[in-house]
């Protein structure tokens, strides 16, 4: 074998080696965010900091929340980070009618109930664990996201079950694709979308949310993470509507934000 051929083979092998090593970076680049990032202080006035001194700032009283930790023994899939949970909890303080797509363990539902006013009503929908096998995958749906739907829909009791806050929460066991949202049209102050992450489900939940949202109401999406396989359909859908709807990514989170001005 000639030196030229060996040299060519070496170049090709090195090329594929570099591709493999940088696979994650390449994936992130190809799926990079197409939407503008904003500081959390631009989401709501409650997140604006107050000056304590020249080098120290403190959150306002409105942004002080009730929270809790969850044992790792629970092995809960796809939870919000502490920072994301703080944002959602703070916004729930100013919301009388809250809707959640995707109850999962009920962590976020519980936080919204703990931090909202006594007369707040929270509706959360989730799949009945007994009906998981009836969920159908549509051709355009990401395989990893489809599998996660089953992993996250295993609960019929939740972190808030048996607590005083449960009285504010109504859980509806239903596939969100079959959910009739029209009776909630223009009634919701805050909607959190964190159900199935397949393209068909994210599209369905988002389109229904836009109709359910009140004037000045807020929608939050979880798991906008370019380059993450199980979140690729979330990124794909939000990017696809970003020219029509003014959606922002909240800096240092996987949350996207939309306000119905």
C-alpha positions as CSV (number, residue, x, y, z in Angstrom):
1,X,0.0,0.0,0.0
2,X,1.4,3.4,-1.0
3,X,2.3,6.2,1.4
4,X,-0.4,8.4,-0.3
5,X,-3.1,5.9,0.4
6,X,-2.0,5.4,4.0
7,X,-2.0,9.1,4.5
8,X,-5.5,9.5,3.0
9,X,-6.8,6.7,5.3
10,X,-5.2,8.4,8.3
11,X,-6.9,11.7,7.4
12,X,-10.3,10.0,7.1
13,X,-9.9,8.1,10.4
14,X,-8.8,11.3,12.2
15,X,-11.8,13.1,10.7
16,X,-14.3,10.5,12.1
17,X,-12.4,10.5,15.4
18,X,-12.9,14.2,15.7
19,X,-16.5,13.9,14.8
20,X,-17.0,11.3,17.5
21,X,-15.1,13.3,20.2
22,X,-17.1,16.5,19.4
23,X,-20.4,14.8,18.7
24,X,-22.1,16.6,21.6
25,X,-20.7,20.0,20.6
26,X,-21.8,19.5,17.0
27,X,-25.3,18.5,18.0
28,X,-25.6,21.6,20.2
29,X,-24.4,23.8,17.3
30,X,-26.9,22.2,14.9
31,X,-29.8,22.5,17.4
32,X,-28.8,25.9,18.9
33,X,-31.4,28.2,20.3
34,X,-33.2,30.3,17.8
35,X,-34.9,32.4,20.4
36,X,-33.7,35.3,22.5
37,X,-32.6,34.8,26.1
38,X,-33.8,37.2,28.8
39,X,-32.9,37.7,32.4
40,X,-35.5,36.5,34.9
41,X,-36.0,40.1,36.1
42,X,-37.6,40.7,32.7
43,X,-40.2,38.0,33.3
44,X,-41.8,39.7,36.3
45,X,-41.1,42.6,38.6
46,X,-41.0,40.2,41.5
47,X,-37.6,39.0,40.3
48,X,-35.9,42.4,40.4
49,X,-33.3,42.6,43.1
50,X,-33.0,45.2,45.9
51,X,-29.7,46.6,46.8
52,X,-28.3,45.7,50.3
53,X,-24.9,47.3,49.7
54,X,-22.6,48.2,46.8
55,X,-21.7,44.6,46.4
56,X,-24.7,42.7,47.7
57,X,-28.2,42.3,46.3
58,X,-31.2,40.5,47.8
59,X,-34.4,39.1,46.4
60,X,-37.6,41.0,47.1
61,X,-40.1,39.6,49.6
62,X,-42.4,38.6,46.8
63,X,-39.6,36.2,45.6
64,X,-39.2,34.4,48.9
65,X,-40.9,31.1,48.6
66,X,-41.8,27.9,50.5
67,X,-39.9,24.9,49.2
68,X,-38.7,21.4,50.1
69,X,-36.1,18.8,49.1
70,X,-36.9,15.4,47.6
71,X,-35.2,12.2,48.5
72,X,-33.1,10.7,45.7
73,X,-34.6,7.4,46.7
74,X,-37.6,8.4,44.7
75,X,-35.7,8.3,41.4
76,X,-38.0,10.9,39.8
77,X,-37.3,11.6,36.1
78,X,-37.1,15.0,34.6
79,X,-37.5,17.3,37.6
80,X,-37.1,21.1,37.4
81,X,-33.9,22.5,38.9
82,X,-34.1,24.4,42.2
83,X,-33.7,27.7,40.3
84,X,-36.5,26.8,37.8
85,X,-38.7,25.7,40.7
86,X,-38.1,29.1,42.4
87,X,-39.2,30.9,39.2
88,X,-42.4,28.8,38.9
89,X,-43.2,29.1,42.6
90,X,-42.8,32.9,42.6
91,X,-45.0,33.3,39.5
92,X,-47.7,31.2,41.2
93,X,-48.0,33.8,43.9
94,X,-49.6,36.1,41.3
95,X,-51.8,33.5,39.7
96,X,-55.4,32.6,40.7
97,X,-55.9,30.0,38.0
98,X,-53.0,27.7,37.1
99,X,-52.9,24.8,34.6
100,X,-50.2,22.2,34.4
101,X,-49.6,19.7,31.5
102,X,-47.7,16.8,33.1
103,X,-48.1,16.1,36.8
104,X,-45.4,13.4,37.1
105,X,-44.6,13.1,40.8
106,X,-46.4,16.4,41.6
107,X,-43.3,18.3,42.7
108,X,-44.1,21.4,40.7
109,X,-47.8,21.1,41.4
110,X,-47.1,21.0,45.2
111,X,-44.7,24.0,45.0
112,X,-47.4,26.1,43.1
113,X,-50.0,25.2,45.7
114,X,-47.6,26.0,48.6
115,X,-46.9,29.4,47.2
116,X,-50.1,30.6,45.7
117,X,-53.0,32.2,47.5
118,X,-55.7,30.2,49.4
119,X,-58.3,30.8,46.7
120,X,-56.0,29.7,43.8
121,X,-57.2,26.8,41.7
122,X,-54.7,24.4,40.1
123,X,-55.5,21.9,37.5
124,X,-52.9,19.3,36.5
125,X,-53.3,16.6,33.9
126,X,-51.4,13.4,33.6
127,X,-51.8,9.9,32.1
128,X,-53.4,7.2,34.1
129,X,-50.6,4.6,34.7
130,X,-53.0,1.9,33.5
131,X,-53.4,3.6,30.1
132,X,-49.7,4.1,29.3
133,X,-49.7,1.4,26.7
134,X,-52.5,3.1,24.8
135,X,-50.3,6.1,24.0
136,X,-49.4,6.1,20.3
137,X,-46.3,7.4,18.7
138,X,-46.6,9.6,15.6
139,X,-44.0,9.3,12.9
140,X,-42.4,12.7,13.6
141,X,-42.1,12.0,17.3
142,X,-38.6,11.5,18.8
143,X,-38.1,7.9,20.1
144,X,-36.4,9.0,23.3
145,X,-39.1,11.4,24.2
146,X,-41.8,8.8,23.5
147,X,-40.1,6.3,25.9
148,X,-39.9,9.0,28.6
149,X,-43.6,9.5,28.5
150,X,-44.0,6.0,30.0
151,X,-41.2,6.6,32.6
152,X,-42.9,9.7,33.9
153,X,-46.5,8.5,33.9
154,X,-46.2,6.0,36.7
155,X,-47.9,7.9,39.5
156,X,-51.5,7.7,40.8
157,X,-50.5,9.4,44.1
158,X,-48.4,12.5,44.3
159,X,-46.1,14.4,46.6
160,X,-49.0,16.7,47.6
161,X,-51.4,13.8,48.3
162,X,-52.7,14.0,51.9
163,X,-51.5,17.5,52.5
164,X,-53.6,20.6,53.2
165,X,-52.6,22.0,49.9
166,X,-54.2,19.1,48.0
167,X,-57.6,20.9,48.3
168,X,-56.4,23.5,45.8
169,X,-55.4,20.9,43.2
170,X,-57.5,19.0,40.8
171,X,-55.7,16.2,38.9
172,X,-57.3,14.9,35.7
173,X,-56.1,11.6,34.5
174,X,-56.3,11.9,30.7
175,X,-54.1,11.9,27.6
176,X,-53.6,15.6,26.8
177,X,-54.3,14.8,23.1
178,X,-57.9,14.0,24.1
179,X,-58.3,16.8,26.6
180,X,-61.1,19.2,25.9
181,X,-59.6,22.6,26.8
182,X,-62.4,24.8,25.5
183,X,-64.1,25.2,28.9
184,X,-60.9,26.8,30.1
185,X,-60.6,29.2,27.2
186,X,-59.0,32.5,28.2
187,X,-59.2,31.6,31.9
188,X,-55.6,30.7,33.0
189,X,-53.1,33.1,34.6
190,X,-50.2,30.6,34.5
191,X,-49.7,27.5,32.4
192,X,-46.7,25.1,32.9
193,X,-46.1,22.8,30.0
194,X,-44.0,19.8,31.1
195,X,-45.9,16.7,29.8
196,X,-44.9,14.5,27.0
197,X,-41.9,15.8,25.1
198,X,-42.7,14.3,21.7
199,X,-43.4,16.8,18.9
200,X,-47.1,15.9,18.6
201,X,-47.7,16.3,22.3
202,X,-45.7,19.5,22.7
203,X,-47.6,21.0,19.8
204,X,-51.0,19.9,21.1
205,X,-50.3,21.2,24.7
206,X,-48.9,24.5,23.4
207,X,-51.8,25.2,21.0
208,X,-54.3,24.5,23.7
209,X,-52.4,26.6,26.1
210,X,-52.4,29.6,23.8
211,X,-56.3,29.4,23.7
212,X,-56.6,28.9,27.5
213,X,-54.4,31.8,28.4
214,X,-55.9,35.1,29.8
215,X,-54.7,38.5,28.9
216,X,-51.4,39.1,30.6
217,X,-51.2,35.3,31.4
218,X,-47.9,33.4,31.2
219,X,-46.9,30.1,29.6
220,X,-43.7,28.3,30.7
221,X,-42.2,25.4,28.9
222,X,-39.7,23.1,30.5
223,X,-36.8,21.3,28.9
224,X,-35.8,23.7,26.1
225,X,-32.3,22.2,25.8
226,X,-30.7,22.3,22.4
227,X,-28.6,19.2,21.8
228,X,-30.4,17.0,24.4
229,X,-32.0,14.1,22.5
230,X,-35.0,13.7,24.8
231,X,-35.7,17.4,24.5
232,X,-35.2,17.8,20.7
233,X,-38.9,17.9,19.9
234,X,-39.4,20.6,22.5
235,X,-36.7,22.7,20.9
236,X,-38.0,21.9,17.4
237,X,-41.5,23.0,18.1
238,X,-40.7,26.2,20.0
239,X,-38.2,27.2,17.3
240,X,-40.8,26.6,14.6
241,X,-43.3,29.0,16.2
242,X,-40.8,31.6,17.4
243,X,-41.4,33.8,14.4
244,X,-45.1,33.9,15.1
245,X,-45.1,34.0,18.9
246,X,-42.7,36.1,20.9
247,X,-41.2,33.4,23.1
248,X,-38.0,33.9,25.2
249,X,-35.7,31.5,26.9
250,X,-35.0,32.4,30.6
251,X,-31.3,32.7,31.1
252,X,-29.6,29.9,33.1
253,X,-32.7,27.7,32.8
254,X,-34.3,25.3,30.4
255,X,-37.5,27.3,30.7
256,X,-39.1,29.2,27.9
257,X,-41.5,32.1,28.6
258,X,-44.4,33.6,26.7
259,X,-46.7,36.4,27.9
260,X,-50.1,37.2,26.4
261,X,-49.8,41.0,26.2
